[in-house]
């Protein structure tokens, strides 16, 4: 095959490849943009986390604390008839509050891995002057937990979805509620 023919085939291939890129059905949106959806969407998650996180940050137990309270965030129980990634709401609240420097969060999910790391450090493979062991972890002052519920209602040709999200901060020693926040979302879906 001549150089001219090879160059022509290569040029045609590159043109087809570049043209094919323009037909890609995937595009990127700003993650902060509004998503209008019949489902519980990313916009609903951001709004919930934003309002609840701001309310919790202003709670006297946090805003007036002399020492940074240590919080163990449990999950938000999904009591709806929908699939909702409630873990994202908790993660966004943790990120917002950690950014204030006013609280610390206990990483309950890391506990099994930390226990394995302590065992490894005690195995003799780690320099004794650098080894850490059990017994030094912080205990939680408060536990954060919550629920999300919904009430779907039909009104003629419309459907109304009402979501109720409630978070509660509980004092670990006393078992008392020290803060509670709620967020309501109501969506009207026309058919």
ZADOFI-797379 format. One record per residue: x, y, z of N, C-alpha, C, O in turn. Coordinates in pm, 1 decimal. Example, Ala and Ser with C-alpha at 12.3 -4.5 7.8 and 13.67 -1.06 7.14 Angstrom:
BEGIN
PT         nu         nv         nw        cau        cav        caw         cu         cv         cw         ou         ov         ow
PT     1319.0     -569.0      780.0     1230.0     -450.0      780.0     1320.0     -330.0      780.0     1423.6     -331.9      846.5
PT     1285.0     -225.0      708.0     1367.0     -106.0      714.0     1290.0        3.0      787.0     1340.9      113.8      803.9
This chain:
BEGIN
PT         nu         nv         nw        cau        cav        caw         cu         cv         cw         ou         ov         ow
PT       84.7     -116.4        0.0        0.0        0.0        0.0       90.0      123.7        0.0      190.5      128.6       70.9
PT       53.5      221.0      -78.4      136.2      340.7      -91.3      117.5      430.8       30.3       21.7      417.8      106.5
PT      212.9      522.7       45.4      204.6      617.2      156.9       80.5      704.7      146.0       18.9      738.0      247.2
PT       44.2      741.3       26.1      -73.7      824.8        4.7     -199.5      751.2       48.0     -286.7      810.3      111.7
PT     -210.3      623.3       14.5     -327.3      543.3       51.3     -332.3      523.5      202.7     -438.8      531.7      263.9
PT     -215.1      497.2      262.6     -208.1      480.1      407.7     -247.8      608.9      478.1     -322.9      606.0      575.6
PT     -197.7      722.1      429.2     -232.1      851.0      488.3     -381.2      879.4      473.8     -442.9      933.2      565.8
PT     -440.1      843.9      359.2     -582.1      867.2      335.5     -666.9      782.2      430.4     -766.7      829.9      484.6
PT     -626.7      655.8      450.4     -700.1      567.2      541.3     -688.7      618.4      684.3     -787.2      620.1      758.0
PT     -567.9      660.3      723.9     -545.3      713.7      857.9     -628.2      840.4      879.2     -688.6      857.5      985.1
PT     -631.5      928.3      781.0     -709.1     1052.1      790.5     -857.6     1020.6      803.6     -927.6     1083.9      882.6
PT     -906.0      923.5      727.0    -1047.3      885.0      734.4    -1079.9      826.2      871.6    -1185.0      855.4      928.6
PT     -989.9      743.7      924.0    -1008.9      683.8     1055.3    -1015.0      792.0     1163.3    -1103.9      789.6     1248.4
PT     -921.5      886.5     1160.3     -918.3      993.9     1259.2    -1042.6     1082.0     1250.1    -1097.4     1124.3     1351.9
PT    -1086.1     1109.1     1127.9    -1207.0     1189.6     1108.8    -1327.7     1118.8     1167.9    -1410.4     1181.4     1234.2
PT    -1338.4      988.7     1144.5    -1450.0      910.2     1198.4    -1443.2      905.5     1350.9    -1546.1      914.0     1418.1
PT    -1323.2      892.1     1405.1    -1307.0      886.1     1549.9    -1346.9     1018.4     1614.2    -1417.6     1020.3     1714.9
PT    -1301.4     1128.4     1555.7    -1335.4     1260.7     1609.6    -1484.9     1286.6     1594.4    -1547.6     1339.1     1686.4
PT    -1542.5     1251.0     1481.4    -1685.6     1269.9     1459.0    -1766.7     1185.3     1555.8    -1871.8     1228.8     1602.8
PT    -1720.0     1066.9     1585.6    -1788.3      978.4     1680.0    -1788.1     1034.9     1819.6    -1881.1     1009.6     1896.2
PT    -1685.2     1111.3     1855.4    -1678.6     1170.7     1988.7    -1790.5     1271.3     2009.0    -1839.9     1287.5     2120.6
PT    -1830.2     1337.9     1904.0    -1934.7     1437.3     1913.4    -2072.0     1377.0     1937.0    -2165.1     1448.3     1974.7
PT    -2085.9     1248.7     1915.8    -2214.9     1182.1     1931.7    -2228.5     1113.5     2067.8    -2326.3     1042.8     2091.7
PT    -2134.0     1133.2     2154.4    -2137.4     1068.9     2285.6    -2260.1     1118.1     2362.3    -2277.2     1239.0     2378.1
PT    -2346.4     1027.4     2410.7    -2469.1     1069.1     2478.6    -2446.6     1119.6     2621.8    -2542.7     1157.9     2688.5
PT    -2325.3     1120.3     2668.8    -2295.9     1161.8     2805.4    -2241.9     1303.7     2805.2    -2157.0     1339.3     2723.5
PT    -2291.8     1383.2     2896.9    -2237.6     1517.3     2915.9    -2232.2     1544.5     3065.7    -2297.4     1475.8     3144.4
PT    -2155.7     1643.0     3103.7    -2140.7     1677.3     3244.6    -2225.6     1798.4     3278.6    -2234.8     1893.4     3200.8
PT    -2287.6     1794.1     3396.2    -2361.9     1907.2     3448.8    -2292.5     1954.1     3575.4    -2215.5     1879.8     3636.3
PT    -2319.7     2075.7     3613.8    -2270.2     2127.6     3740.9    -2338.7     2047.6     3851.9    -2461.7     2043.7     3856.3
PT    -2262.4     1983.1     3942.5    -2325.2     1904.2     4048.6    -2418.3     1987.6     4137.6    -2505.4     1932.1     4204.6
PT    -2400.7     2118.8     4138.6    -2486.9     2204.3     4219.4    -2611.1     2251.7     4147.2    -2692.8     2323.7     4204.8
PT    -2626.5     2211.9     4020.6    -2743.7     2255.9     3945.5    -2869.0     2184.5     3996.0    -2860.6     2079.4     4059.6
PT    -2983.5     2242.3     3967.0    -3110.2     2188.1     4013.4    -3155.4     2073.9     3923.1    -3154.8     2085.1     3800.5
PT    -3194.4     1964.6     3986.4    -3251.6     1851.2     3914.9    -3399.2     1844.6     3950.1    -3435.5     1826.2     4066.3
PT    -3483.2     1859.4     3850.3    -3626.9     1847.8     3871.7    -3664.5     1704.0     3837.4    -3649.2     1659.5     3723.7
PT    -3713.6     1633.3     3937.3    -3740.4     1491.1     3919.1    -3860.8     1450.2     4001.7    -3891.9     1510.5     4104.4
PT    -3927.5     1346.5     3954.4    -4036.8     1288.6     4031.7    -3982.0     1217.8     4155.2    -4051.3     1204.9     4256.1
PT    -3858.1     1172.3     4146.7    -3795.5     1097.9     4255.0    -3728.1     1192.8     4354.0    -3716.9     1312.8     4329.2
PT    -3684.0     1137.4     4465.2    -3604.6     1212.0     4561.7    -3467.8     1229.3     4497.1    -3392.9     1132.2     4485.3
PT    -3433.8     1350.5     4455.2    -3318.1     1374.8     4370.0    -3198.5     1430.5     4446.5    -3204.1     1451.7     4567.6
PT    -3090.4     1453.7     4372.4    -2971.0     1514.8     4430.4    -3001.4     1654.5     4483.9    -2941.9     1697.1     4582.8
PT    -3093.0     1725.5     4419.8    -3132.7     1858.0     4468.0    -3199.2     1845.5     4604.7    -3174.5     1927.5     4693.2
PT    -3282.9     1744.3     4622.7    -3348.6     1721.0     4751.4    -3246.8     1683.3     4859.1    -3258.0     1726.6     4973.8
PT    -3148.2     1602.9     4821.6    -3043.3     1563.5     4916.1    -2963.3     1685.4     4960.7    -2940.1     1704.3     5080.1
PT    -2920.7     1768.4     4864.8    -2842.8     1889.4     4898.8    -2923.2     1984.7     4985.8    -2871.0     2039.1     5083.1
PT    -3050.0     2005.3     4951.5    -3133.7     2095.9     5030.2    -3150.9     2043.4     5172.6    -3142.9     2120.0     5268.6
PT    -3174.3     1914.0     5186.0    -3192.0     1853.5     5318.2    -3065.2     1864.7     5401.2    -3069.0     1908.5     5516.2
PT    -2952.9     1825.1     5342.4    -2825.3     1830.3     5414.6    -2788.7     1974.4     5449.1    -2739.0     2001.3     5558.5
PT    -2812.8     2066.5     5357.1    -2779.1     2206.2     5381.9    -2857.6     2265.1     5497.1    -2799.8     2325.8     5587.3
PT    -2988.0     2248.1     5495.1    -3071.3     2304.9     5601.3    -3048.9     2236.6     5735.4    -3035.5     2303.5     5837.9
PT    -3044.9     2104.6     5735.2    -3026.4     2032.1     5860.7    -2886.7     2054.9     5918.4    -2870.6     2069.8     6039.5
PT    -2786.0     2057.6     5831.2    -2649.8     2083.6     5877.6    -2634.6     2222.4     5936.1    -2568.9     2239.4     6038.8
PT    -2694.9     2323.2     5871.8    -2689.2     2460.3     5922.9    -2760.6     2471.9     6057.1    -2713.2     2540.2     6147.8
PT    -2874.7     2404.9     6069.0    -2949.4     2407.2     6194.7    -2869.9     2341.3     6307.4    -2864.9     2393.2     6418.9
PT    -2808.2     2227.8     6278.0    -2728.8     2158.2     6378.9    -2607.8     2241.6     6420.3    -2573.7     2245.8     6538.5
PT    -2542.9     2307.6     6325.1    -2426.3     2390.9     6357.3    -2462.7     2505.7     6450.4    -2379.5     2549.8     6529.8
PT    -2586.7     2554.9     6441.6    -2632.0     2665.9     6526.0    -2684.2     2619.9     6662.1    -2707.6     2701.8     6751.0
PT    -2702.1     2489.4     6678.1    -2754.7     2438.0     6804.9    -2659.3     2474.5     6917.9    -2537.9     2460.9     6902.5
PT    -2712.5     2521.0     7032.2    -2625.7     2560.6     7143.8    -2527.2     2452.8     7187.3    -2415.4     2483.8     7228.5
PT    -2568.0     2326.5     7178.5    -2479.6     2217.0     7219.8    -2350.8     2216.4     7137.1    -2248.7     2164.2     7182.0
PT    -2355.0     2273.9     7017.0    -2236.3     2282.7     6931.4    -2181.3     2424.6     6928.8    -2062.0     2445.3     6951.0
PT    -2267.0     2522.0     6902.1    -2219.3     2659.8     6885.5    -2164.5     2720.0     7014.6    -2078.8     2808.2     7009.6
PT    -2212.4     2673.9     7130.1    -2166.3     2728.9     7257.9    -2073.9     2635.0     7334.1    -2037.3     2664.1     7448.0
PT    -2036.0     2524.2     7274.2    -1951.6     2425.4     7343.1    -1809.7     2478.4     7362.1    -1753.0     2541.1     7272.6
PT    -1753.4     2452.6     7479.5    -1614.1     2492.7     7506.5    -1516.3     2400.2     7435.0    -1416.1     2444.8     7379.1
PT    -1546.7     2272.4     7437.6    -1465.2     2172.7     7368.3    -1545.8     2119.2     7250.5    -1668.7     2115.2     7254.4
PT    -1475.2     2078.4     7146.5    -1544.4     2026.6     7028.3    -1616.9     1896.4     7063.2    -1552.8     1798.5     7101.4
PT    -1749.3     1894.5     7050.3    -1823.0     1770.5     7077.3    -1785.8     1662.5     6975.5    -1761.1     1690.8     6858.2
PT    -1782.5     1538.5     7023.6    -1755.5     1424.4     6937.4    -1888.3     1355.2     6908.0    -1961.1     1315.4     6998.9
PT    -1918.2     1341.9     6777.1    -2046.4     1288.9     6733.9    -2026.3     1160.3     6655.2    -1939.5     1152.5     6568.3
PT    -2106.4     1060.8     6686.2    -2112.0      938.3     6606.1    -2239.0      947.3     6522.4    -2350.1      941.3     6575.1
PT    -2221.3      961.6     6391.8    -2336.2      971.5     6300.6    -2379.1      831.5     6259.5    -2304.2      758.2     6194.9
PT    -2499.0      796.4     6297.5    -2556.3      669.7     6254.9    -2630.6      694.4     6124.6    -2619.6      802.7     6067.0
PT    -2703.9      599.0     6078.5    -2768.9      616.9     5949.4    -2906.3      681.0     5964.8    -2966.6      680.2     6072.1
PT    -2952.8      735.7     5854.8    -3089.8      783.4     5846.1    -3171.2      666.4     5791.7    -3144.6      617.7     5681.8
PT    -3269.0      622.0     5867.7    -3351.3      508.7     5824.8    -3449.0      554.9     5717.5    -3520.6      653.5     5734.8
PT    -3450.5      483.0     5608.0    -3539.8      513.9     5497.6    -3670.8      438.4     5518.9    -3677.4      316.9     5499.9
PT    -3774.0      511.0     5558.2    -3905.4      450.2     5580.4    -4003.2      490.3     5469.6    -4124.1      498.3     5491.1
PT    -3948.4      515.1     5351.7    -4031.5      552.0     5238.2    -4053.0      431.0     5149.0    -3999.5      323.0     5174.0
PT    -4131.8      450.9     5045.2    -4150.4      346.3     4945.0    -4055.4      368.0     4827.7    -4074.4      309.6     4721.0
PT    -3952.9      451.9     4846.7    -3856.9      486.2     4741.7    -3715.8      447.1     4783.3    -3686.1      428.5     4901.3
PT    -3629.6      435.2     4682.0    -3486.2      413.6     4709.5    -3422.8      550.2     4729.5    -3418.5      631.1     4636.8
PT    -3374.1      576.2     4848.7    -3308.9      703.3     4880.0    -3174.3      672.4     4944.2    -3166.8      596.9     5041.1
PT    -3067.9      731.5     4889.7    -2932.9      713.1     4945.2    -2916.3      809.6     5062.3    -2858.2      917.2     5048.1
PT    -2968.4      769.3     5178.1    -2964.1      856.4     5295.2    -2821.8      876.8     5346.1    -2794.3      974.0     5416.5
PT    -2731.1      785.4     5310.8    -2591.5      800.0     5354.5    -2528.7      927.8     5297.5    -2438.4      985.2     5358.5
PT    -2576.1      971.8     5182.1    -2522.1     1094.6     5122.4    -2562.9     1215.7     5205.4    -2484.4     1309.3     5220.5
PT    -2684.8     1215.1     5259.5    -2728.9     1326.2     5344.7    -2637.4     1336.4     5465.9    -2589.9     1445.0     5499.1
PT    -2612.6     1224.1     5532.0    -2525.0     1223.4     5650.3    -2384.2     1268.5     5612.4    -2324.1     1348.9     5683.7
PT    -2330.7     1217.8     5501.2    -2195.1     1255.6     5458.3    -2184.3     1405.3     5433.6    -2085.6     1467.9     5472.4
PT    -2285.5     1463.2     5368.9    -2281.1     1606.5     5342.1    -2291.2     1687.9     5470.8    -2226.0     1791.5     5483.3
PT    -2371.1     1643.0     5565.6    -2380.0     1712.1     5694.8    -2246.5     1703.4     5767.8    -2199.4     1803.0     5822.7
PT    -2185.2     1585.5     5768.8    -2054.1     1569.9     5833.3    -1951.9     1664.3     5770.4    -1876.9     1731.0     5841.7
PT    -1948.5     1670.0     5638.7    -1852.4     1755.6     5569.1    -1873.3     1901.3     5606.9    -1776.7     1972.2     5635.1
PT    -1997.7     1946.7     5607.9    -2027.5     2085.7     5643.4    -1984.2     2117.0     5786.0    -1920.3     2219.2     5811.2
PT    -2019.3     2028.3     5879.6    -1987.6     2054.1     6019.9    -1838.0     2042.9     6048.0    -1783.8     2121.4     6125.8
PT    -1771.4     1947.1     5986.1    -1626.2     1937.2     6004.5    -1557.2     2063.6     5954.2    -1456.5     2106.4     6010.6
PT    -1611.0     2122.6     5848.9    -1555.0     2245.3     5794.5    -1563.8     2363.6     5888.8    -1488.0     2459.6     5874.5
PT    -1654.8     2358.7     5985.0    -1666.7     2467.7     6081.6    -1557.9     2459.6     6188.8    -1527.6     2559.5     6254.1
PT    -1499.4     2341.7     6207.1    -1398.9     2322.4     6311.2    -1458.7     2314.2     6450.6    -1385.3     2314.2     6549.4
PT    -1591.8     2307.3     6459.7    -1658.2     2308.2     6590.3    -1690.9     2170.1     6644.3    -1726.2     2156.9     6761.5
PT    -1679.8     2065.6     6560.6    -1713.8     1930.0     6603.2    -1610.7     1830.8     6550.9    -1530.2     1861.9     6463.1
PT    -1615.5     1711.9     6606.8    -1540.2     1598.1     6554.9    -1640.7     1485.5     6534.9    -1736.5     1472.8     6611.1
PT    -1618.7     1404.9     6433.5    -1705.6     1290.1     6410.3    -1626.9     1162.4     6435.3    -1514.9     1146.8     6386.7
PT    -1686.0     1071.8     6510.8    -1629.5      939.1     6533.5    -1655.7      858.6     6406.7    -1768.3      855.9     6357.1
PT    -1552.8      793.4     6354.4    -1570.0      712.5     6234.1    -1599.3      568.9     6274.6    -1509.3      485.5     6284.6
PT    -1726.8      542.3     6297.4    -1767.8      408.8     6339.8    -1734.6      301.2     6238.0    -1705.0      187.5     6274.9
PT    -1739.4      336.5     6109.2    -1711.2      238.5     6004.2    -1565.0      195.9     6003.9    -1532.5       87.4     5955.8
PT    -1477.1      279.6     6056.7    -1333.8      247.8     6055.6    -1291.2      161.0     6174.4    -1177.5      114.1     6178.6
PT    -1378.7      139.8     6268.3    -1340.2       66.8     6389.6    -1283.3      -72.4     6362.5    -1179.3     -105.5     6419.6
PT    -1345.2     -155.2     6279.1    -1286.4     -288.3     6253.2    -1146.7     -278.9     6189.8    -1057.3     -356.6     6223.5
PT    -1129.0     -183.1     6097.7     -997.6     -166.6     6034.2     -893.7     -117.6     6135.1     -778.0     -159.3     6131.1
PT     -935.6      -28.9     6225.5     -842.7       18.8     6329.1     -800.6      -96.2     6420.3     -684.1     -105.0     6458.9
PT     -894.5     -184.2     6454.9     -861.4     -298.8     6539.9     -758.1     -388.6     6471.4     -665.9     -438.2     6536.2
PT     -773.7     -409.3     6339.9     -674.8     -489.2     6266.4     -539.4     -418.3     6263.2     -435.3     -483.0     6273.8
PT     -540.7     -286.0     6248.6     -414.6     -211.0     6246.9     -345.3     -217.6     6382.3     -223.0     -229.3     6388.2
PT     -422.0     -210.1     6491.9     -362.6     -222.7     6625.6     -296.3     -359.4     6640.9     -186.3     -369.1     6695.3
PT     -362.3     -464.7     6593.4     -306.5     -600.3     6602.4     -177.6     -609.6     6521.9      -80.2     -670.6     6566.2
PT     -177.2     -548.6     6403.2      -56.2     -551.6     6321.8       57.0     -475.6     6391.6      170.9     -522.1     6393.6
PT       26.2     -360.3     6448.1      130.3     -282.6     6516.5      186.8     -358.2     6636.3      304.3     -343.0     6669.7
PT      104.2     -438.9     6700.4      149.8     -516.6     6816.1      223.4     -643.2     6774.6      278.0     -712.5     6860.4
PT      226.5     -675.5     6645.1      287.7     -799.8     6596.8      439.8     -798.0     6599.8      503.0     -902.0     6581.0
PT      499.0     -682.8     6622.8      644.3     -672.4     6621.1      699.1     -623.5     6488.7      819.6     -601.4     6476.9
PT      614.2     -605.9     6389.2      658.4     -558.1     6258.2      673.7     -406.2     6251.7      732.3     -353.7     6157.0
PT      621.8     -336.3     6351.1      626.2     -190.2     6351.9      722.6     -145.3     6461.6      727.1     -203.9     6569.8
PT      798.3      -42.3     6432.5      890.0       15.1     6531.1      810.1       47.4     6657.7      712.1      121.5     6651.1
PT      850.9       -7.2     6772.7      774.7       12.5     6897.3      752.7      160.2     6932.5      651.4      194.8     6993.2
PT      845.7      245.9     6895.2      828.6      387.9     6928.0      720.0      453.9     6842.0      672.3      562.6     6874.6
PT      681.7      388.3     6733.2      578.8      443.5     6645.0      446.8      367.0     6652.7      346.7      410.0     6595.3
PT      446.3      254.4     6722.9      325.1      171.9     6730.4      218.5      238.7     6816.9      248.4      300.6     6919.0
PT       94.9      224.4     6773.7      -20.3      271.3     6850.1     -100.6      149.1     6890.0      -94.2       45.4     6824.0
PT     -174.8      161.1     6996.0     -253.4       47.0     7039.9     -392.0       86.2     7081.6     -426.1      204.5     7082.9
PT     -472.9      -12.6     7116.1     -609.7       15.3     7158.0     -612.3       91.6     7290.3     -515.8       92.4     7366.8
PT     -724.3      154.3     7313.3     -742.7      224.7     7440.2     -732.4      375.2     7428.7     -759.0      445.9     7525.8
PT     -694.8      425.9     7312.9     -679.6      569.7     7299.3     -786.9      636.8     7214.6     -784.0      758.6     7196.9
PT     -881.4      559.6     7162.2     -984.1      619.5     7077.5    -1077.8      707.3     7159.6    -1101.1      683.5     7278.1
PT    -1130.0      808.5     7093.5    -1225.5      898.6     7157.1    -1362.5      832.6     7163.3    -1400.6      756.1     7074.7
PT    -1434.0      863.1     7267.4    -1571.6      816.3     7280.1    -1667.6      925.1     7235.3    -1637.9     1043.9     7248.0
PT    -1780.3      885.6     7184.0    -1879.3      982.2     7135.3    -1948.3     1051.0     7251.9    -1983.3      988.4     7351.9
PT    -1967.1     1182.3     7236.2    -2048.2     1259.2     7330.5    -2195.1     1253.8     7289.1    -2285.4     1256.7     7372.7
PT    -2216.2     1245.7     7157.1    -2350.5     1249.6     7101.3    -2362.5     1150.0     6987.4    -2264.2     1116.9     6921.2
PT    -2484.5     1102.8     6965.7    -2517.0     1017.0     6852.1    -2619.1     1092.6     6766.9    -2717.6     1146.1     6817.7
PT    -2592.7     1095.6     6635.4    -2683.6     1160.4     6540.8    -2753.1     1050.8     6460.6    -2686.9      966.7     6399.7
PT    -2885.6     1051.6     6460.3    -2960.2      952.7     6382.8    -3086.6     1017.3     6329.5    -3121.9     1128.4     6369.1
PT    -3154.7      947.4     6239.3    -3274.9     1006.8     6183.8    -3356.8      912.5     6098.8    -3326.3      794.0     6085.5
PT    -3462.1      968.8     6041.8    -3552.2      894.2     5954.3    -3595.5      983.8     5838.6    -3595.4     1106.4     5849.4
PT    -3632.0      920.7     5729.2    -3699.3      989.6     5619.7    -3824.1      907.9     5588.0    -3818.0      786.4     5569.0
PT    -3937.9      977.9     5582.8    -4065.9      913.1     5555.9    -4133.8      988.9     5443.1    -4101.4     1104.5     5415.9
PT    -4228.2      922.7     5378.1    -4304.3      992.3     5275.1    -4450.0      951.5     5279.8    -4486.3      843.9     5327.3
PT    -4532.4     1042.4     5228.3    -4675.7     1018.1     5218.0    -4716.1     1052.9     5075.5    -4732.3     1170.6     5043.2
PT    -4732.6      952.0     4989.3    -4780.2      980.2     4853.9    -4933.3      989.5     4853.1    -5001.5      904.7     4910.7
PT    -4986.0     1092.7     4787.8    -5130.4     1114.0     4782.1    -5169.2     1144.6     4638.5    -5098.8     1218.1     4569.2
PT    -5280.4     1089.0     4593.6    -5333.2     1119.3     4459.7    -5445.5     1220.7     4474.5    -5533.2     1207.0     4559.8
PT    -5440.8     1323.7     4388.7    -5546.1     1424.6     4384.9    -5588.7     1438.7     4239.5    -5532.3     1518.8     4164.9
PT    -5687.2     1361.5     4200.2    -5730.2     1362.3     4061.0    -5620.3     1309.4     3971.2    -5573.4     1196.9     3988.0
PT    -5579.5     1391.7     3875.6    -5473.3     1351.7     3783.3    -5334.4     1386.2     3836.3    -5234.3     1362.0     3768.8
PT    -5328.1     1441.9     3955.4    -5199.2     1479.2     4013.0    -5161.7     1385.0     4126.5    -5247.2     1326.1     4192.7
PT    -5033.4     1373.3     4146.1    -4980.9     1296.8     4258.0    -4896.3     1392.8     4340.7    -4816.8     1469.1     4285.8
PT    -4913.3     1389.2     4471.4    -4834.5     1474.3     4560.2    -4748.9     1382.3     4646.2    -4800.6     1293.5     4714.0
PT    -4618.5     1404.1     4642.9    -4525.1     1330.1     4728.1    -4475.7     1423.7     4837.0    -4417.4     1528.3     4808.6
PT    -4499.0     1385.9     4959.6    -4453.4     1463.0     5075.3    -4346.1     1381.6     5145.6    -4368.6     1266.6     5183.3
PT    -4228.5     1442.7     5163.1    -4117.0     1377.5     5233.4    -4091.0     1452.2     5363.5    -4092.5     1575.2     5367.6
PT    -4067.4     1376.1     5469.0    -4038.0     1432.7     5601.0    -3907.5     1371.4     5650.4    -3898.1     1250.1     5669.4
PT    -3807.4     1455.7     5670.8    -3676.9     1409.8     5718.8    -3655.5     1467.4     5857.6    -3668.0     1588.2     5878.0
PT    -3623.4     1381.2     5952.8    -3600.0     1424.6     6090.4    -3466.5     1368.8     6138.0    -3440.0     1249.1     6126.2
PT    -3383.6     1456.5     6191.7    -3257.3     1415.5     6253.1    -3260.8     1452.2     6400.5    -3317.3     1554.7     6438.5
PT    -3199.9     1367.7     6483.5    -3197.4     1389.4     6627.3    -3055.4     1368.3     6678.8    -2988.1     1272.4     6640.8
PT    -3010.8     1458.6     6765.5    -2881.0     1447.0     6831.7    -2907.3     1407.3     6976.4    -2976.3     1478.3     7049.6
PT    -2851.8     1293.1     7017.3    -2878.8     1237.0     7149.8    -2751.9     1240.1     7234.2    -2645.3     1199.0     7188.4
PT    -2763.6     1288.9     7357.5    -2654.0     1288.5     7454.8    -2630.5     1143.9     7497.3    -2722.1     1078.5     7547.2
PT    -2509.3     1093.9     7478.0    -2478.5      952.8     7504.2    -2489.3      919.2     7652.6    -2534.9      810.2     7687.3
PT    -2448.7     1009.3     7740.0    -2452.0      980.3     7883.4    -2595.1      982.5     7936.7    -2637.2      891.7     8008.4
PT    -2668.0     1085.9     7901.3    -2800.9     1105.2     7958.8    -2912.7     1042.6     7876.1    -3022.0     1019.8     7928.0
PT    -2887.2     1014.4     7747.9    -2990.5      958.1     7662.4    -3097.4     1058.7     7625.7    -3207.5     1020.7     7586.0
PT    -3066.1     1186.7     7638.5    -3163.9     1291.2     7609.8    -3139.3     1351.0     7471.5    -3026.6     1353.3     7421.9
PT    -3246.5     1398.8     7411.3    -3235.7     1468.3     7283.3    -3185.9     1609.7     7310.0    -3246.2     1683.7     7387.8
PT    -3075.3     1647.4     7245.3    -3020.4     1781.5     7265.9    -3047.6     1873.2     7147.3    -3034.4     1995.0     7158.4
PT    -3085.1     1815.4     7035.1    -3121.8     1891.9     6915.5    -3205.5     1801.9     6826.9    -3186.9     1680.3     6822.1
PT    -3297.9     1865.2     6757.2    -3375.0     1792.1     6657.5    -3405.7     1887.3     6542.7    -3446.7     2001.3     6564.2
PT    -3385.6     1839.5     6422.0    -3413.4     1920.6     6304.3    -3499.5     1843.5     6207.6    -3497.4     1720.4     6203.7
PT    -3575.8     1918.2     6129.1    -3661.6     1852.9     6031.0    -3660.6     1931.3     5901.0    -3640.6     2052.7     5898.7
PT    -3682.8     1858.5     5793.9    -3690.4     1916.0     5659.9    -3808.8     1851.4     5591.2    -3824.8     1729.3     5594.3
PT    -3891.8     1934.1     5528.9    -4007.2     1885.0     5454.9    -3990.5     1919.3     5307.4    -3946.5     2028.7     5272.2
PT    -4026.1     1825.1     5223.1    -4023.2     1845.2     5077.9    -4157.1     1797.2     5023.5    -4202.9     1687.7     5056.1
PT    -4219.5     1880.7     4939.9    -4348.5     1844.3     4881.7    -4339.6     1861.9     4731.3    -4306.2     1969.9     4682.6
PT    -4369.4     1756.0     4658.2    -4362.2     1758.4     4512.0    -4499.0     1727.8     4452.8    -4565.2     1632.0     4492.6
PT    -4539.9     1809.7     4358.2    -4667.1     1788.5     4287.8    -4632.8     1739.7     4147.5    -4562.2     1807.6     4073.0
PT    -4682.7     1622.6     4112.2    -4651.3     1559.2     3984.3    -4778.6     1553.3     3901.8    -4876.0     1488.1     3939.4
PT    -4776.0     1621.6     3790.0    -4892.1     1623.5     3699.5    -4877.0     1513.2     3597.2    -4767.4     1490.8     3545.9
PT    -4983.4     1445.2     3567.3    -4978.3     1336.1     3468.5    -5036.8     1379.6     3338.1    -5041.1     1301.3     3243.2
